[in-house]
Amino acid sequence: MAVLKQAKDASRRWVIRQMVKLLPRLTMDNMETMISLGQKLLKNPEYIETAESLKRYIREGHPAVKVVEKVLYDLSPEARFRTIYNLFIRGLLYGTTYREEIVEDLGFRPPLFFVISPTMRCNLKCYGCYSGEYEQDYGLSTELLDRVFTEAEELGMAFITVSGGEPFIRKDLLDLFENHKEMMFQVYTNGTLIDEEMAKRLAKMGNVAPMISVEGFEQITDERRGKGHYKKIMKAMDYLREEGVLFGASVCQTRKNYLEVSSEEFADLMAEKGVFLIWHFQYIPIGREPDLSLMLTPEMRDTIRRRLRYIRNNWPFFICDFWNDGPYVDGCIAGGREYFHINANGDVEPCVFVHFAVDNIKEKSLKEALNSEFFRDIRAHQPWSENPLCPCMIIDNPHCLRDMVKRHRPIPTHVGAEKIVNELAPYLDEYAQNYHKIAHKAWNEEYAEEYGRYL
């Protein structure tokens, strides 16, 4: 096990071995024992307290515990092992401490994870999708991907998100994921290439978690993705659930679907299908022809924030609301603070939605790219706002992105990328001003007491 080679401290190696021994017989009855062992791998008091909270949730029967039960009882044996070992033991427990310990050698703390897009090719054409703005012929070689994954492991990372394009178009990826069996790969996919045979293979591999894009119910999903698409992905979810694969859904929030995807009825459907988590992303006006009519208004954004908080506390899956969950991660995580993006041309971008770069992974190592002046400056200025509900340098604090682009002069990574900092500036400034007013009130009423800080 790679983690045992990294763990130079004998006591940590002992803890890891004890956790691995416990894994095959892990149940909810001895889950607190597992978490207590994991706490011995942590140094940061904040993370230790988070582990204590998890133990308290288990004792109190919090809805989030249902997800833990699903991991224990609904996954295939290999998926169960890889989810707990790769993601939690390697990535979150030991990995967190290891990444903090190598700060002195590197000059920065490696992030928790990153997103990589091996290809921009896709078998669909969905309106509002940023992937269509890139050259479709771009693609990262198998050898380059292998090198990047290896470098990530050496930096203490155990979790990689794979995007695109449609990743499963690349026939080499599953073999590559299998070769890096101690990494956990979350794959954003349209779901059309997942059949029973693929589901069986993923269950045997255990370290791949597909996140299937869905727009809501059948009508609106087929409107954006093509007639018959909804039925295809519902079947794909059935295959994954039946084979015991960790999987979830990915939602792009727009003015057309924001109420539908935050409804109790949609939550019921996702629970019935067996998802473990749902990622929510707002439509962001990036690319050659951004469509502002799809972007949520500040009022809509606040509405879906409140509705998803309710769903999170009452349904048996995790909700990750990328823009509205700033309070849980202390604002923006881009620029390598906790994540970054490598596109299909190899450009190293601060964020999946910030299409500017100063480095290319074909010419630089991960360490070099993460330590660029561009990324260091971004990290030095985070958080962008005193209100964690306004974390983003694109839509919440657009002057910050413009300032970074002006200072470092990164290259736009596709035609039209620069529109976000020039043509759209007046619109985004007005949006940000209006949203800050709403978010200020929301913070003081809903979060300030818990976090001990009023604005």
C-alpha positions as CSV (number, residue, x, y, z in Angstrom):
1,M,0.0,0.0,0.0
2,A,1.4,3.4,-1.1
3,V,0.2,5.1,2.1
4,L,2.4,2.8,4.2
5,K,5.4,3.8,2.2
6,Q,4.7,7.5,2.8
7,A,3.9,7.0,6.5
8,K,7.4,7.2,8.0
9,D,6.0,7.3,11.6
10,A,5.6,3.7,13.0
11,S,2.5,4.7,15.0
12,R,0.7,5.9,11.9
13,R,1.6,2.7,10.0
14,W,0.1,0.8,12.9
15,V,-3.1,2.8,12.8
16,I,-3.5,2.4,9.1
17,R,-3.0,-1.4,9.4
18,Q,-5.6,-1.6,12.2
19,M,-8.1,0.4,10.1
20,V,-7.5,-1.9,7.1
21,K,-8.0,-5.0,9.2
22,L,-11.3,-3.6,10.5
23,L,-12.6,-2.8,7.0
24,P,-13.9,-6.3,6.1
25,R,-16.0,-6.5,9.3
26,L,-17.0,-2.8,9.5
27,T,-20.6,-2.1,10.5
28,M,-22.5,0.8,12.0
29,D,-21.9,-0.8,15.4
30,N,-18.1,-0.4,15.2
31,M,-18.0,2.7,13.0
32,E,-17.1,4.9,15.9
33,T,-14.1,2.7,16.6
34,M,-13.0,3.2,13.0
35,I,-13.4,7.0,13.2
36,S,-11.5,7.1,16.5
37,L,-8.7,5.2,14.9
38,G,-8.8,7.7,12.0
39,Q,-8.5,10.6,14.4
40,K,-5.0,9.4,15.4
41,L,-3.9,10.2,11.9
42,L,-5.0,13.8,12.2
43,K,-3.2,16.8,13.6
44,N,-5.4,19.7,12.7
45,P,-7.8,20.4,15.6
46,E,-10.5,21.5,13.1
47,Y,-10.4,18.1,11.4
48,I,-10.4,16.3,14.7
49,E,-13.5,18.2,15.7
50,T,-15.1,17.3,12.4
51,A,-14.5,13.6,13.2
52,E,-16.1,14.1,16.6
53,S,-19.2,15.6,14.9
54,L,-19.4,12.6,12.6
55,K,-19.4,10.3,15.7
56,R,-22.1,12.4,17.2
57,Y,-24.2,12.2,14.0
58,I,-24.0,8.4,14.2
59,R,-25.2,8.4,17.8
60,E,-28.0,10.8,17.0
61,G,-29.1,9.1,13.8
62,H,-28.6,12.2,11.6
63,P,-29.8,11.7,8.0
64,A,-26.2,11.9,6.7
65,V,-25.6,8.6,8.5
66,K,-27.9,6.9,5.9
67,V,-25.1,7.6,3.4
68,V,-22.6,5.8,5.6
69,E,-25.0,2.9,5.9
70,K,-25.3,2.7,2.1
71,V,-21.5,2.6,1.7
72,L,-21.4,-0.3,4.2
73,Y,-24.3,-2.3,3.0
74,D,-25.1,-1.4,-0.6
75,L,-21.7,-1.4,-2.4
76,S,-19.9,-4.3,-3.9
77,P,-17.0,-5.5,-1.7
78,E,-14.3,-3.8,-3.8
79,A,-16.3,-0.5,-4.1
80,R,-16.8,-0.6,-0.3
81,F,-13.1,-1.1,0.4
82,R,-11.9,1.4,-2.1
83,T,-14.4,4.1,-1.0
84,I,-13.3,3.8,2.6
85,Y,-9.6,3.2,2.1
86,N,-8.9,5.4,-0.9
87,L,-11.2,8.3,-0.2
88,F,-11.3,8.5,3.6
89,I,-8.2,6.8,4.9
90,R,-5.7,7.8,2.2
91,G,-7.4,11.1,1.1
92,L,-9.1,12.7,4.0
93,L,-7.4,11.2,7.1
94,Y,-3.8,10.3,6.4
95,G,-3.6,12.4,3.3
96,T,-4.7,15.6,5.0
97,T,-1.9,15.4,7.6
98,Y,0.7,14.3,5.0
99,R,-0.1,17.3,2.7
100,E,0.3,19.7,5.7
101,E,3.6,18.1,6.6
102,I,5.2,18.6,3.2
103,V,4.4,22.3,3.1
104,E,7.9,23.2,4.2
105,D,9.6,21.2,1.5
106,L,7.2,22.4,-1.3
107,G,6.5,26.0,-0.2
108,F,2.7,25.3,-0.4
109,R,0.2,22.8,0.7
110,P,-1.1,20.4,-2.0
111,P,-4.8,20.5,-2.6
112,L,-7.3,17.8,-1.7
113,F,-8.1,17.0,-5.3
114,F,-8.2,18.4,-8.8
115,V,-10.3,18.1,-12.0
116,I,-8.9,16.8,-15.2
117,S,-10.5,16.7,-18.6
118,P,-8.8,14.0,-20.8
119,T,-11.0,14.8,-23.8
120,M,-13.5,17.4,-24.9
121,R,-15.2,15.0,-27.4
122,C,-18.8,14.2,-26.5
123,N,-21.6,12.3,-28.1
124,L,-24.1,15.0,-27.1
125,K,-24.6,18.7,-27.8
126,C,-26.3,20.3,-24.8
127,Y,-27.1,24.0,-24.7
128,G,-25.1,26.0,-22.2
129,C,-22.3,23.4,-21.8
130,Y,-18.8,25.0,-21.6
131,S,-17.0,22.0,-23.0
132,G,-18.2,22.8,-26.5
133,E,-16.1,26.0,-26.4
134,Y,-12.8,24.0,-26.5
135,E,-11.3,22.4,-29.5
136,Q,-12.8,19.0,-29.9
137,D,-9.5,17.5,-31.1
138,Y,-7.7,18.3,-27.8
139,G,-6.9,15.3,-25.7
140,L,-4.3,14.2,-23.1
141,S,-2.3,11.1,-23.9
142,T,-2.5,8.0,-21.7
143,E,1.1,8.4,-20.8
144,L,0.6,12.0,-19.7
145,L,-2.4,11.1,-17.6
146,D,-0.5,8.3,-16.0
147,R,2.3,10.7,-15.1
148,V,-0.1,13.3,-13.6
149,F,-1.9,10.7,-11.5
150,T,1.5,9.4,-10.2
151,E,2.6,12.9,-9.3
152,A,-0.7,13.5,-7.5
153,E,-0.2,10.3,-5.4
154,E,3.3,11.5,-4.5
155,L,1.7,14.8,-3.2
156,G,-0.7,13.0,-1.0
157,M,-3.8,13.3,-3.2
158,A,-6.1,10.3,-3.5
159,F,-9.1,11.8,-5.2
160,I,-9.4,13.0,-8.8
161,T,-12.4,14.3,-10.6
162,V,-12.5,13.4,-14.3
163,S,-14.6,15.7,-16.6
164,G,-14.8,16.5,-20.3
165,G,-16.3,16.1,-22.8
166,E,-17.6,12.6,-22.2
167,P,-14.8,10.8,-20.4
168,F,-16.1,7.3,-21.1
169,I,-15.5,7.9,-24.9
170,R,-11.9,7.3,-24.0
171,K,-11.6,3.5,-24.0
172,D,-8.2,3.6,-22.2
173,L,-9.4,5.4,-19.1
174,L,-10.8,2.4,-17.2
175,D,-7.5,0.5,-17.7
176,L,-5.7,3.6,-16.4
177,F,-8.0,3.9,-13.4
178,E,-7.4,0.3,-12.7
179,N,-3.6,0.8,-12.7
180,H,-4.0,3.5,-10.1
181,K,-6.2,1.4,-7.8
182,E,-5.4,3.4,-4.6
183,M,-6.8,6.6,-6.2
184,M,-10.6,7.4,-6.2
185,F,-11.9,8.7,-9.5
186,Q,-15.1,10.6,-9.7
187,V,-16.3,10.8,-13.3
188,Y,-18.7,13.4,-14.6
189,T,-20.6,11.6,-17.4
190,N,-23.7,12.0,-19.5
191,G,-24.4,8.3,-18.6
192,T,-25.2,7.1,-22.2
193,L,-22.2,4.8,-22.4
194,I,-23.0,3.0,-19.1
195,D,-24.5,-0.4,-19.7
196,E,-24.7,-3.6,-17.7
197,E,-21.3,-4.7,-18.7
198,M,-19.6,-1.5,-17.7
199,A,-21.5,-1.4,-14.4
200,K,-20.2,-4.9,-13.6
201,R,-16.6,-3.8,-14.4
202,L,-16.9,-0.7,-12.2
203,A,-18.2,-2.8,-9.4
204,K,-15.1,-5.1,-9.6
205,M,-12.7,-2.1,-9.8
206,G,-14.3,-0.2,-6.9
207,N,-12.4,3.1,-7.4
208,V,-14.6,4.8,-10.0
209,A,-17.7,6.8,-9.0
210,P,-19.8,8.0,-12.0
211,M,-21.8,11.3,-11.6
212,I,-24.5,11.2,-14.1
213,S,-25.8,14.6,-15.5
214,V,-29.5,15.1,-15.2
215,E,-31.6,18.3,-15.6
216,G,-34.7,17.3,-13.6
217,F,-37.5,15.0,-14.8
218,E,-37.9,13.6,-18.3
219,Q,-39.2,16.6,-20.2
220,I,-36.5,19.1,-19.3
221,T,-33.7,16.5,-19.4
222,D,-34.7,15.4,-22.9
223,E,-35.1,19.1,-23.9
224,R,-31.5,19.8,-23.2
225,R,-29.9,16.4,-23.9
226,G,-32.1,14.8,-26.6
227,K,-35.2,12.7,-26.8
228,G,-35.0,9.4,-24.9
229,H,-32.0,10.5,-22.9
230,Y,-33.8,10.5,-19.6
231,K,-34.8,6.9,-19.9
232,K,-31.3,5.9,-20.8
233,I,-29.8,7.5,-17.7
234,M,-32.5,6.1,-15.4
235,K,-31.5,2.7,-16.8
236,A,-27.8,3.4,-16.3
237,M,-28.5,4.3,-12.6
238,D,-30.4,1.0,-12.2
239,Y,-27.3,-0.9,-13.5
240,L,-25.0,0.9,-11.2
241,R,-27.2,0.5,-8.1
242,E,-27.8,-3.2,-8.8
243,E,-24.1,-3.9,-9.2
244,G,-23.1,-2.0,-6.1
245,V,-21.2,0.9,-7.6
246,L,-20.8,4.2,-5.8
247,F,-22.5,6.8,-8.0
248,G,-24.4,10.1,-8.0
249,A,-25.9,12.8,-10.1
250,S,-24.8,16.1,-11.4
251,V,-27.2,19.0,-11.9
252,C,-26.7,22.3,-13.8
253,Q,-29.0,24.8,-12.2
254,T,-30.7,27.3,-14.7
255,R,-33.7,29.5,-14.6
256,K,-35.6,26.7,-16.4
257,N,-35.0,23.9,-13.8
258,Y,-34.0,25.4,-10.5
259,L,-37.3,24.7,-8.8
260,E,-37.6,21.2,-10.2
261,V,-34.1,20.0,-9.2
262,S,-34.6,21.4,-5.7
263,S,-38.0,19.8,-5.2
264,E,-38.9,17.1,-2.8
265,E,-40.3,15.0,-5.7
266,F,-36.9,15.1,-7.5
267,A,-35.1,14.2,-4.2
268,D,-37.5,11.3,-3.8
269,L,-36.6,10.1,-7.4
270,M,-32.9,10.3,-6.7
271,A,-33.3,8.4,-3.4
272,E,-35.3,5.7,-5.2
273,K,-32.5,5.4,-7.8
274,G,-29.9,5.0,-5.0
275,V,-27.6,7.9,-5.6
276,F,-25.0,8.6,-2.9
277,L,-24.6,12.3,-3.6
278,I,-25.8,15.0,-5.9
279,W,-23.5,17.8,-7.2
280,H,-25.3,21.1,-8.0
281,F,-23.6,23.7,-10.2
282,Q,-25.1,27.0,-11.3
283,Y,-24.9,27.9,-15.0
284,I,-22.0,30.3,-15.4
285,P,-21.9,32.6,-18.4
286,I,-18.5,31.4,-19.8
287,G,-17.5,30.6,-23.3
288,R,-17.8,32.0,-26.8
289,E,-21.6,32.7,-26.6
290,P,-22.7,32.9,-23.0
291,D,-26.4,32.9,-22.5
292,L,-27.4,35.2,-19.6
293,S,-31.0,34.0,-19.8
294,L,-29.9,30.7,-18.3
295,M,-28.1,32.2,-15.3
296,L,-30.0,32.3,-12.0
297,T,-31.0,35.6,-10.6
298,P,-29.7,36.5,-7.1
299,E,-33.2,35.7,-5.7
300,M,-33.3,32.3,-7.5
301,R,-29.9,31.4,-6.2
302,D,-31.0,32.2,-2.6
303,T,-34.2,30.2,-3.1
304,I,-32.3,27.1,-4.3
305,R,-29.7,27.5,-1.5
306,R,-32.5,27.3,1.1
307,R,-34.3,24.4,-0.6
308,L,-31.2,22.3,-0.9
309,R,-30.3,22.9,2.8
310,Y,-33.7,21.3,3.6
311,I,-33.1,18.4,1.2
312,R,-29.6,17.8,2.7
313,N,-31.0,17.5,6.2
314,N,-33.9,15.1,5.3
315,W,-32.9,12.8,2.4
316,P,-30.4,9.8,2.4
317,F,-27.7,11.3,0.1
318,F,-25.2,14.1,0.3
319,I,-25.9,17.4,-1.4
320,C,-22.9,19.4,-2.7
321,D,-23.9,22.9,-3.8
322,F,-20.8,24.2,-5.4
323,W,-21.5,28.0,-5.1
324,N,-23.7,28.0,-2.0
325,D,-21.6,25.8,0.2
326,G,-18.9,28.4,0.8
327,P,-19.5,28.4,4.6
328,Y,-18.4,24.7,4.8
329,V,-15.1,25.3,3.0
330,D,-14.3,28.9,4.0
331,G,-14.9,30.4,0.6
332,C,-13.3,29.8,-2.8
333,I,-11.2,26.7,-3.1
334,A,-9.7,27.5,-6.6
335,G,-6.1,28.1,-7.6
336,G,-4.8,25.0,-5.8
337,R,-6.1,26.0,-2.4
338,E,-8.1,22.8,-2.5
339,Y,-8.6,22.2,-6.2
340,F,-7.8,23.3,-9.8
341,H,-8.4,22.1,-13.4
342,I,-6.3,20.6,-16.2
343,N,-8.1,20.9,-19.5
344,A,-7.8,18.6,-22.5
345,N,-5.0,20.7,-24.0
346,G,-3.0,20.4,-20.7
347,D,-3.7,24.0,-19.6
348,V,-3.6,24.3,-15.8
349,E,-6.6,26.5,-14.9
350,P,-7.4,27.8,-11.4
351,C,-11.0,26.5,-11.7
352,V,-13.1,24.6,-14.1
353,F,-15.0,27.8,-14.7
354,V,-11.9,30.2,-15.0
355,H,-10.6,29.6,-18.5
356,F,-7.2,31.2,-18.1
357,A,-3.8,29.6,-17.6
358,V,-0.1,30.5,-17.3
359,D,1.2,26.9,-17.4
360,N,0.7,23.7,-19.4
361,I,1.0,20.3,-17.7
362,K,2.8,19.0,-20.8
363,E,5.7,21.3,-20.0
364,K,5.5,21.5,-16.1
365,S,5.1,19.1,-13.2
366,L,2.1,19.4,-10.9
367,K,4.4,20.9,-8.3
368,E,5.6,23.6,-10.6
369,A,2.2,24.4,-11.9
370,L,0.7,24.7,-8.4
371,N,3.5,26.9,-7.3
372,S,3.1,29.5,-10.1
373,E,2.9,33.1,-9.3
374,F,-0.6,33.2,-10.7
375,F,-1.9,30.4,-8.4
376,R,0.1,31.7,-5.4
377,D,-1.5,35.1,-5.8
378,I,-5.0,33.7,-6.0
379,R,-4.4,31.7,-2.8
380,A,-2.9,34.7,-1.0
381,H,-6.1,36.8,-1.7
382,Q,-8.6,34.1,-0.7
383,P,-11.2,34.4,0.7
384,W,-12.5,37.0,-1.7
385,S,-15.3,38.2,0.6
386,E,-15.9,38.3,4.3
387,N,-19.2,36.5,3.6
388,P,-18.6,32.8,2.8
389,L,-21.9,32.8,0.9
390,C,-20.2,35.0,-1.7
391,P,-17.1,32.9,-2.4
392,C,-16.7,33.2,-6.1
393,M,-14.2,35.4,-8.0
394,I,-16.3,35.0,-11.2
395,I,-19.8,36.0,-10.2
396,D,-19.7,37.1,-6.6
397,N,-16.5,39.2,-6.7
398,P,-15.9,39.7,-10.4
399,H,-13.5,42.6,-9.8
400,C,-11.1,40.0,-8.2
401,L,-10.9,37.8,-11.3
402,R,-10.4,40.9,-13.5
403,D,-7.6,42.0,-11.2
404,M,-5.8,38.6,-11.3
405,V,-6.1,38.5,-15.1
406,K,-4.7,42.1,-15.3
407,R,-1.8,41.3,-13.0
408,H,-0.7,38.0,-14.4
409,R,-1.8,38.2,-18.0
410,P,-2.7,34.5,-18.3
411,I,-3.7,33.2,-21.7
412,P,-7.4,32.6,-22.5
413,T,-7.7,28.8,-22.9
414,H,-10.3,29.0,-25.7
415,V,-11.7,31.6,-28.1
416,G,-14.1,33.9,-26.2
417,A,-12.8,33.1,-22.7
418,E,-11.9,36.7,-22.1
419,K,-15.6,37.8,-22.4
420,I,-16.0,37.0,-18.7
421,V,-13.6,39.9,-17.8
422,N,-14.6,42.5,-20.3
423,E,-18.0,42.3,-22.2
424,L,-19.8,40.7,-19.2
425,A,-18.3,42.9,-16.5
426,P,-21.2,45.4,-16.2
427,Y,-23.7,42.6,-15.9
428,L,-21.7,40.6,-13.4
429,D,-20.9,43.7,-11.3
430,E,-24.7,44.4,-11.0
431,Y,-25.4,40.7,-10.2
432,A,-22.7,40.6,-7.5
433,Q,-24.0,43.8,-5.9
434,N,-27.5,42.5,-5.7
435,Y,-26.5,39.1,-4.5
436,H,-24.3,40.5,-1.8
437,K,-27.3,42.2,-0.2
438,I,-29.3,39.0,-0.2
439,A,-26.4,36.9,1.1
440,H,-25.6,39.4,3.9
441,K,-29.1,39.0,5.3
442,A,-29.0,35.2,4.8
443,W,-25.7,34.9,6.6
444,N,-26.8,36.9,9.7
445,E,-30.1,35.1,9.9
446,E,-29.0,31.5,9.2
447,Y,-25.3,31.0,9.7
448,A,-23.8,33.7,12.0
449,E,-24.8,32.1,15.3
450,E,-23.4,28.7,14.3
451,Y,-20.1,30.2,13.1
452,G,-19.9,32.8,15.8
453,R,-19.6,35.8,13.5
454,Y,-22.1,38.4,12.3
455,L,-21.4,40.7,9.3
